[in-house]
Amino acid sequence: MPAGHAYGAPASGNGTEASVSAIRRDDLVKFHQAWFKPNASTLIIVGDTTLAEITPKLERLFQGWKPGDIPKKNIATVAPPSKPVIYLVDRPGSIQSMIMAGMLAPPTSTPDEIAIEALDQVLGATFISRINMNLREDKHWTYGASTGLPGARGQRMYLAASPVQADKTAEALAEINKELRDILGARPVTPDELTMARDSLTLSLPGQFETMGAVVNAIVEITQFGLPDDYYQTYPGKVRALTGKELAAAASRLIHPNELAWVVAGDRAKVEESLRKLNLGEVRVIDADGNPVK
């Protein structure tokens, strides 16, 4: 994401060495004063209580908390890259390379989110997904490969990631690229894979609500992304009703191999030449903070 965009900061939330070193106490105070306002907050409580019991306590505890204006976050829609790029972070002596491939995806509130989740189950979100079975079980180049789709109010990243043995870095990129392309047409989701995705998303639901914390997290998701209040009541039925055609449509909306941003952290001396020979995109060497290296 471009500078000034809310998602332009490191996804880890850890910042950079320079930005963290520059933080002072006054910065934290100003941040709290700017952003922590009751009119821009949602309080979620789960437990053995009632609204009638908890409301007087809340009113007493928060009576001095004054409303006010807050800054507006920039989550504007941005254009995807015009061509794929490979960013290489040198890590001399590393016996593995960490590979990550990302492309822009629609927000969590998109109408076909459930179909996208099911597609992700097939592609990389489960142990028996295509990418993991390819790189781990078939090729034995990694202990695990996966895909993921973090939640966001605006555009987000669809990510594929895997640590692989250093001498198979380029080959692993080629296989991930192949899997992303194949699911668009050469190898669409099969009936058995659709059944697996349905089962994975629905049969795991009871275990997701075993604790109060899990219930809170579900309500936070509904609130944060503007989902219907009955989202989880209707979710199983919607998953079970998914068709192969809907997953194919989700694939065409989600997967754009020609817009991929690849990041490889590994021993540059061992992997750079083979990465360039792939012709998957321009190879740009950067440091750990994303700055170009000459």
Phi, psi and omega per residue, in radians:
M1 nan 2.605 -3.100
P2 -1.224 2.848 3.075
A3 -1.042 2.429 -3.123
G4 1.615 -0.225 3.077
H5 -1.447 2.500 -3.105
A6 -1.052 -0.474 -3.139
Y7 -1.714 0.222 -3.140
G8 -1.451 -0.161 3.104
A9 -1.480 2.821 3.113
P10 -0.943 2.345 -3.081
A11 -1.116 -0.413 3.137
S12 -1.166 -0.394 -3.057
G13 1.413 0.008 -3.083
N14 -1.488 -0.188 -3.102
G15 1.249 -2.814 3.075
T16 -1.999 2.951 3.129
E17 -1.016 -0.716 -3.120
A18 -1.193 -0.750 -3.089
S19 -1.210 -0.667 3.129
V20 -1.207 -0.691 -3.136
S21 -1.125 -0.475 -3.082
A22 -1.477 -0.168 -3.087
I23 -1.214 2.339 3.068
R24 -2.144 2.906 -3.113
R25 -0.997 -0.713 -3.131
D26 -1.037 -0.589 3.113
D27 -1.109 -0.702 3.125
L28 -1.186 -0.715 3.119
V29 -1.093 -0.800 -3.136
K30 -1.113 -0.670 3.118
F31 -1.096 -0.799 3.135
H32 -1.093 -0.771 -3.132
Q33 -1.139 -0.567 -3.095
A34 -1.367 -0.643 -2.931
W35 -1.876 -0.460 -3.016
F36 -1.580 1.573 -3.126
K37 -2.244 2.459 -3.115
P38 -1.115 -0.566 -3.119
N39 -1.289 -0.150 3.092
A40 -2.067 0.408 -3.070
S41 -2.187 2.687 3.034
T42 -2.245 2.187 3.136
L43 -1.775 2.143 -3.132
I44 -2.027 2.190 -3.112
I45 -2.190 2.256 3.081
V46 -2.217 2.224 3.123
G47 2.853 -2.992 -3.096
D48 -1.466 1.289 -3.136
T49 -2.683 3.053 3.100
T50 -2.261 2.859 3.112
L51 -1.073 -0.697 -3.135
A52 -1.120 -0.603 -3.123
E53 -1.353 -0.660 -3.000
I54 -1.519 -0.485 -3.048
T55 -1.029 -0.839 3.133
P56 -1.045 -0.631 3.127
K57 -1.150 -0.742 -3.140
L58 -1.151 -0.736 -3.133
E59 -1.108 -0.617 3.119
R60 -1.249 -0.757 -3.087
L61 -1.228 -0.597 -3.020
F62 -1.915 0.269 -3.052
Q63 -1.134 -0.435 -3.138
G64 -1.602 0.052 -3.102
W65 -1.495 1.941 -3.001
K66 -1.635 2.437 3.082
P67 -1.271 2.913 3.121
G68 3.109 3.002 3.121
D69 -1.275 2.590 3.051
I70 -2.183 2.740 3.096
P71 -1.091 2.754 3.125
K72 -1.768 2.228 3.132
K73 -1.402 2.474 3.108
N74 -1.580 1.823 3.035
I75 -2.131 0.661 -3.121
A76 -1.082 2.617 3.098
T77 -1.173 2.343 3.128
V78 -2.044 2.708 3.138
A79 -1.338 2.517 3.091
P80 -1.245 2.849 3.075
P81 -1.052 2.625 -3.134
S82 -1.411 -0.274 3.132
K83 -2.777 2.755 -3.131
P84 -1.240 2.660 3.135
V85 -2.422 2.519 3.032
I86 -1.934 2.059 3.065
Y87 -1.715 2.175 -3.076
L88 -1.954 2.129 3.078
V89 -1.830 2.074 -3.070
D90 -1.316 2.240 3.051
R91 -2.321 1.426 -3.029
P92 -0.945 2.400 3.090
G93 1.443 -0.040 -3.110
S94 -1.206 2.319 3.120
I95 -1.544 -0.124 3.062
Q96 -2.221 2.798 2.961
S97 -2.067 2.421 3.025
M98 -1.698 2.125 -3.110
I99 -1.911 2.353 3.016
M100 -2.434 2.313 3.087
A101 -2.115 2.307 -3.103
G102 -2.366 2.583 3.047
M103 -2.532 2.703 -3.117
L104 -1.161 2.406 3.132
A105 -2.260 2.780 3.130
P106 -1.208 2.854 -3.141
P107 -1.086 2.863 3.132
T108 -1.040 -0.546 -3.084
S109 -1.383 0.086 -3.136
T110 -1.032 2.476 -3.071
P111 -1.033 -0.497 -3.113
D112 -1.754 0.486 -3.123
E113 -1.031 -0.687 -3.101
I114 -1.169 -0.683 3.078
A115 -1.147 -0.657 3.098
I116 -1.128 -0.724 3.096
E117 -1.061 -0.732 3.139
A118 -1.152 -0.739 3.091
L119 -1.039 -0.715 3.139
D120 -1.097 -0.611 3.078
Q121 -1.028 -0.712 -3.116
V122 -1.242 -0.719 -3.002
L123 -1.383 -0.778 -3.066
G124 -2.850 0.008 -3.024
A125 -1.490 -0.195 3.138
T126 -2.101 2.886 -3.141
F127 -1.073 -0.678 -3.091
I128 -1.590 0.291 3.095
S129 -1.218 2.878 -3.020
R130 -1.052 -0.829 -3.041
I131 -1.182 -0.726 3.133
N132 -1.191 -0.738 3.130
M133 -1.122 -0.589 3.122
N134 -1.212 -1.050 -3.008
L135 -1.307 -0.595 -3.105
R136 -1.623 -1.029 -2.987
E137 -1.335 -0.637 -3.121
D138 -1.538 -0.886 -3.039
K139 -1.575 -0.428 -3.109
H140 1.068 0.625 -3.132
W141 -1.665 -0.199 -3.029
T142 -2.607 2.798 3.016
Y143 -1.488 -0.286 3.125
G144 -3.085 2.464 3.072
A145 -2.350 2.497 -3.037
S146 -2.690 2.942 3.002
T147 -2.176 2.818 -3.137
G148 -2.787 2.733 -3.070
L149 -2.389 1.490 -3.139
P150 -1.041 2.579 3.113
G151 -1.280 2.581 3.104
A152 -2.830 2.645 3.095
R153 -1.345 -0.507 3.097
G154 -1.907 -2.824 3.064
Q155 -0.964 2.574 3.127
R156 -2.352 3.119 -3.131
M157 -1.785 2.327 2.924
Y158 -1.670 2.132 -2.953
L159 -2.084 2.443 2.932
A160 -2.087 2.362 -3.042
A161 -2.550 2.594 3.074
S162 -2.913 2.357 2.898
P163 -1.473 2.334 -3.121
V164 -2.328 2.772 3.078
Q165 -1.078 2.477 -2.951
A166 -0.990 -0.678 -3.063
D167 -1.328 -0.005 3.094
K168 -2.083 0.353 -3.091
T169 -1.067 -0.948 -3.106
A170 -1.113 -0.715 3.141
E171 -1.097 -0.657 3.123
A172 -1.162 -0.719 3.069
L173 -1.022 -0.755 -3.125
A174 -1.095 -0.678 -3.131
E175 -1.238 -0.710 3.091
I176 -1.091 -0.779 3.107
N177 -1.032 -0.720 3.130
K178 -1.116 -0.760 3.141
E179 -1.111 -0.709 3.132
L180 -1.120 -0.684 -3.142
R181 -1.304 -0.690 -3.054
D182 -1.108 -0.648 -3.074
I183 -1.219 -0.215 3.092
L184 -1.387 -0.275 -3.107
G185 -3.077 -0.835 -3.089
A186 -1.107 -0.640 3.106
R187 -2.398 1.342 3.123
P188 -1.166 2.928 3.136
V189 -1.018 2.268 -3.133
T190 -1.519 2.842 3.070
P191 -0.985 -0.692 3.125
D192 -1.142 -0.679 3.120
E193 -1.193 -0.636 3.088
L194 -1.102 -0.741 3.094
T195 -1.084 -0.754 3.112
M196 -1.046 -0.781 -3.124
A197 -1.116 -0.766 3.098
R198 -1.022 -0.839 -3.119
D199 -1.103 -0.742 -3.108
S200 -1.072 -0.716 -3.079
L201 -1.375 -0.490 -3.068
T202 -1.732 -0.742 -3.080
L203 -1.219 -0.307 3.109
S204 -1.505 -0.157 -3.052
L205 -1.070 -0.773 -3.119
P206 -0.988 -0.680 -3.135
G207 -1.257 -0.261 -3.127
Q208 -1.442 -0.159 -3.071
F209 -2.165 0.623 -3.085
E210 -1.466 -0.333 -3.084
T211 -2.195 2.821 3.086
M212 -1.110 -0.633 3.109
G213 -1.070 -0.670 3.132
A214 -1.170 -0.667 3.108
V215 -1.153 -0.750 3.082
V216 -0.998 -0.808 -3.103
N217 -1.063 -0.664 3.122
A218 -1.152 -0.724 3.126
I219 -1.192 -0.664 3.076
V220 -1.031 -0.764 3.132
E221 -1.068 -0.787 3.123
I222 -1.060 -0.771 -3.119
T223 -1.216 -0.810 -3.047
Q224 -1.113 -0.658 -3.035
F225 -1.861 0.182 3.066
G226 1.122 0.643 3.139
L227 -1.449 2.768 3.123
P228 -1.081 2.625 -3.139
D229 -1.057 -0.523 -3.119
D230 -1.664 0.423 -3.036
Y231 -0.926 -0.870 -3.067
Y232 -1.385 -0.358 3.035
Q233 -1.213 -0.640 -3.107
T234 -1.626 -0.218 -3.040
Y235 -0.997 -0.884 -3.098
P236 -1.012 -0.744 -3.136
G237 -1.111 -0.684 3.134
K238 -1.184 -0.658 3.106
V239 -1.148 -0.793 -3.114
R240 -1.124 -0.437 -3.109
A241 -1.508 -0.084 -3.111
L242 -1.064 2.544 3.121
T243 -2.086 2.855 3.078
G244 -1.060 -0.613 3.124
K245 -1.104 -0.680 3.133
E246 -1.181 -0.642 3.106
L247 -1.224 -0.589 3.068
A248 -1.135 -0.706 3.102
A249 -1.147 -0.683 3.109
A250 -1.122 -0.670 3.126
A251 -1.097 -0.756 -3.121
S252 -1.173 -0.471 3.118
R253 -1.459 -0.540 -3.014
L254 -1.643 -0.727 -2.966
I255 -1.665 2.078 3.133
H256 -2.365 1.422 -3.046
P257 -1.016 -0.499 -3.124
N258 -1.384 0.022 3.100
E259 -2.049 0.273 -3.048
L260 -1.267 2.460 2.908
A261 -1.909 2.002 3.122
W262 -1.686 2.434 3.007
V263 -2.197 2.207 3.119
V264 -2.176 2.101 3.034
A265 -1.867 1.987 -3.086
G266 -3.009 -3.033 -3.126
D267 -1.305 1.866 -3.062
R268 -0.976 -0.699 -3.107
A269 -1.078 -0.504 -3.106
K270 -1.546 -0.501 -2.931
V271 -2.025 -0.336 -2.989
E272 -1.058 -0.830 -3.073
E273 -1.059 -0.771 -3.124
S274 -1.195 -0.560 3.090
L275 -1.154 -0.709 3.131
R276 -1.145 -0.605 -3.126
K277 -1.216 -0.335 3.130
L278 -1.151 -0.542 -3.070
N279 1.038 0.633 3.071
L280 -1.521 -0.151 -3.124
G281 2.727 2.920 3.092
E282 -1.061 2.398 3.098
V283 -1.683 2.114 3.126
R284 -2.071 2.159 -3.142
V285 -1.522 2.228 -3.122
I286 -2.299 2.861 3.042
D287 -1.581 -3.086 -3.038
A288 -1.143 -0.330 3.098
D289 -1.676 0.086 3.106
G290 1.538 0.148 3.139
N291 -1.459 2.440 3.141
P292 -1.057 2.487 3.070
V293 -1.983 2.240 -3.126
K294 -1.285 nan nan
